[in-house]
Amino acid sequence: MLTEAALREDAATQLFPLADTPAPQELHFLSLAGARTVVTPGLTAIRHAFTDAHQQQRFLSVLGDVGVGVGKTFAVHTTALTSFPDAHLLLRLGARPGPADLRAHLHHTLRLKGAPPTDPAATDSLIRRALSAGPRIVTVDEADRIPDACFEYLRFLHDDLPGGLCVVPDRRAAW
């Protein structure tokens, strides 16, 4: 059995260090409890870019090759959950959602009371009010599946909120 001291000693001899704390179990593709994150240069670069985008409340695109093991999604979600746990909103929208789906998902993710209003303007008002309560990071999982209209809606929210909104679309391929 490996102890914390043994893990730290082993990490010191590795090419890339291990993170101080285990990765959230739900982020590992095998849901391994206690899995440690290897702090690669790519993960470090995403953390720096994420922090910069959050401070400036701007869009950040994470692009990379298609394929298992590249680590874009893991790096984005690990950074969001460990560095910005109170500001992070994860959107998993599925294939080809429309702006109405995005509004409903934001309504739910922001834990707004009741069902989303049927009037888009009323829903937008509730969402904008909730988002303006503090700096937020909206990560969009597999953003290559969502249409331009949804990106336009996210841009509308960004432009309408005082100070903007940090949006991180996780895409499998370049736009």
N, C-alpha and C positions, 0 to 999 in steps of 0.2 A: 504494500500500500504506500502510495506517495504522500508525503506530508507537504504542507505549505512551504516549509524550509527547503525540502528536496526539490519542489517545483521551481522555486526561485533560483536555487543553485543551478539546476539544469537549464533554466531560461538564460542565465548569464553566459553560458557557453554556446548558445545557439546563435545562428546568423541573425535572426529576427527575434526580439524579445516577446514574451507572452504578456498579455494584458494583466493588470493587477487583480481584476475580478473576473469570474466566469462570465461567459456570454449568456444573455437571456436564452433559456432553453428553447423557447418558441422560435428563435431565429436560426437555430442550427437545423439543417435539412434533415437530420436524423433525430431531432429533438433530444440530443444527448444532454443529460443533466451534468453540470459542472464542466462542460467543454470550455477550454481556454481559447481565447482569440490570439492569433499570431498577429503582432503589430507590424504589418508590412509597410513598405513605402507608399503603396497605393492607399491603404487605410489611413495612414498619417496625412496624406495629401487631401483625402476626402474630409477628414476632421478639420483641417485648416480651412478648406474651401467652405465647408458647412458653417463654421464659426463666423467667417467673414460674411457669408450670405445672410446669416441670421442677424448679425450686427447691423447690416445695411438694409435688411428687409427686402431682399431682391430674389429673383429667380436664380436657381443653380441647376444646371443639367449635368447629370452623371451619365456619360456615354461609354460604351465599350462593346467589345465583340460579344456575339451571341454565344452562349454555351454555359454549361454547368461548371462551376469552379472558378469563374472569373472574379466573383465576389462583389459586384456592384450593389446588389440588393442587400446583402449582408452588411457591407460597410455603411451604407446609408442608414439602415435601420438600427444597427448597433450604435452609430454615432448619435442618432436622434434619441434613442432610448437612454443611453448612458450620459450624454452631455446636456440634453435638453428635455428631461422627462416631463416637465410640467407644461412645456410649450408645444409638444409634438402631437400632430394629428395625422394618422395614417389612413389613407384612402385606398381601399381595394375595391375597384369599381366593376371588374369583370369586362367582358368584351363589348365594345361599341355602345357605351352609355351615352345618353344625351344630357343636356344641361339640367333637365328635371331630375334625372337620376343623381347627378352630382349634388344638386340642392338637397335632395332627400338624404343622401349619404352624409353630407356635411351637417344637416340638422340632427341626425342620429349621433354622429361622431362627437359633435359639440354638446351632446346630452341636453338638447333643448326639450322642453316639456311638450308632451302631446305629439300628435301627428303633424307633419309639415303642412302649412296652409296650402290650399289649392291655388291661390293667387301667387305667382312667382315674385311679385314685388313685395308682398308681405313676408314671404320666406326669405328673400334677400335682406330685408330689414332686420329680421331676427338673426340671421347669420352674420351680417356686418356688425351688429351690436355685440354679439358674442366674441367675434374675432378681434374687435377693437379693445377688448378688456385687457389685452396684453400682447406682447410680441408672440407671434405664432409661427410655427414651421408646419407647412402642409407638405407631406411626402405623398406622391402618387405612385403606387406600386404598378409596375408594368404599364407605364404611361404610353407606350407605343400602341396600346389598344384603344385609347380614347380619341375621339374626333377633335378637330380643330375648335368646334363650338365650345367644348368643355375647357380647352385652354383659354379661349377668349373669356369665358366666365371667370376662370381663375385670375386672368389679367384684370378683368373688371373689379374683382374683389381687391386685388393688389392696389390698383389705382385709386379706389374709393376709400380705402382705410387710411387714417392718419398714420404716417410713417411706413405705409406699405405692408406687405405680407411676404414672408419667405416661402417660396414654393420650390420643392425639389422633385421634379419628375424623374423617376427611375426608368430609363428607356433601355431596351435591348439593342437598338440600332440607332444610328444617327438620323436626324430629321432630314 
